[in-house]
Amino acid sequence: MMGPVTTIVAFHAHADDPVLLTGGTLARAAADGHRVVVVVATDGIAAEHPTPRWAELEAAAAILGVHRVVHLGYADSGHGPQLFADPPGRQRFARADTEEAAHRLAAVLHEERAGLLLGYDGNGGYGHRDHVKVHQVARRAARLTGTRLLEATLPRDFAQRFVRVVRALRIPFDYDAEALGHVYSPASAITHRFDVRRFAARKQAALAAHVSDVRGTGRLAGVLRVLVWLPAPLFGLVAGREWYAEVTPSGSPRPGLQVPARSGRRRR
């Protein structure tokens, strides 16, 4: 469904985001000969102190076959009700001007002569403020450049089932049960489902490369540890499919349609 060989740019909010929603797609695309570029809006700096997250991103990207990693230059906006002041010399992504950020992303799309852009759904997946901004910026950049846009997501019912299993297994996971009815996308909005089970081992290894998240105390750490420890075949059953919603050039969803990929020039 990706069509002729082209450059695929995956736009993500944070250093640890590319693997879970798009890791199998990126590995599959690279194996099929596409040039794969990951653009991350925010850096690996938390509380204004360097963390290993950027080096971990580069390690994970290499496992997936990514050819280039780009940072747009914004600071992480954090999760929770309080949006802290901008750090010296940088702006938190949630405060960024959407048009300015879209032009930064568009510059990468032009430089790479990208044929496909991956962004996030309108809910930003689970609603993180930086993920919502990725959705807005990706849509604007796609319109500026005319690049085909697929928005990474999950079927809402799949996300709900996954959380029920996590809860039944007593895996620590901080989530808002009421919000589950509004996260990710309804099944009717999804236009593409990629079977990436063949690349499950690579996706799992890339996830394991994010050591600071897997071994940390974050809200998803318990879930990440279980995913990393699963036997590869079982991991493939859990994380071997990835979903996208295609968006028209006008910015409207394209429910239920399979649209031929635009051709592009192969670059290495």
Stockholm file with secondary structure:
# STOCKHOLM 1.0

chainA/1-268         MMGPVTTIVAFHAHADDPVLLTGGTLARAAADGHRVVVVVATDGIAAEHPTPRWAELEAAAAILGVHRVVHLGYADSGHGPQLFADPPGRQRFARADTEEAAHRLAAVLHEERAGLLLGYDGNGGYGHRDHVKVHQVARRAARLTGTRLLEATLPRDFAQRFVRVVRALRIPFDYDAEALGHVYSPASAITHRFDVRRFAARKQAALAAHVSDVRGTGRLAGVLRVLVWLPAPLFGLVAGREWYAEVTPSGSPRPGLQVPARSGRRRR
#=GR chainA/1-268 SS CCCSSCEEEEEESSTTCHHHHHHHHHHHHHHTTCEEEEEEEECSEETTEECTHHHHHHHHHHHHTCCEEEEEEEBCCCSSSCCCCCCTTCCBGGGSCHHHHHHHHHHHHHHHTCSEEEEECTTHHHHCHHHHHHHHHHHHHHHHHTCEEEEEECBHHHHHHHHHHHHHTTCCCCCCGGGGGTSSBCGGGCCEEEECGGGHHHHHHHHHTCHHHHSSCSTTHHHHHHHHHSCHHHHHHHHSEEEEEEECTTSCBCTTCCCCCCCCCCCC
#=GC SS_cons         CCCSSCEEEEEESSTTCHHHHHHHHHHHHHHTTCEEEEEEEECSEETTEECTHHHHHHHHHHHHTCCEEEEEEEBCCCSSSCCCCCCTTCCBGGGSCHHHHHHHHHHHHHHHTCSEEEEECTTHHHHCHHHHHHHHHHHHHHHHHTCEEEEEECBHHHHHHHHHHHHHTTCCCCCCGGGGGTSSBCGGGCCEEEECGGGHHHHHHHHHTCHHHHSSCSTTHHHHHHHHHSCHHHHHHHHSEEEEEEECTTSCBCTTCCCCCCCCCCCC
//
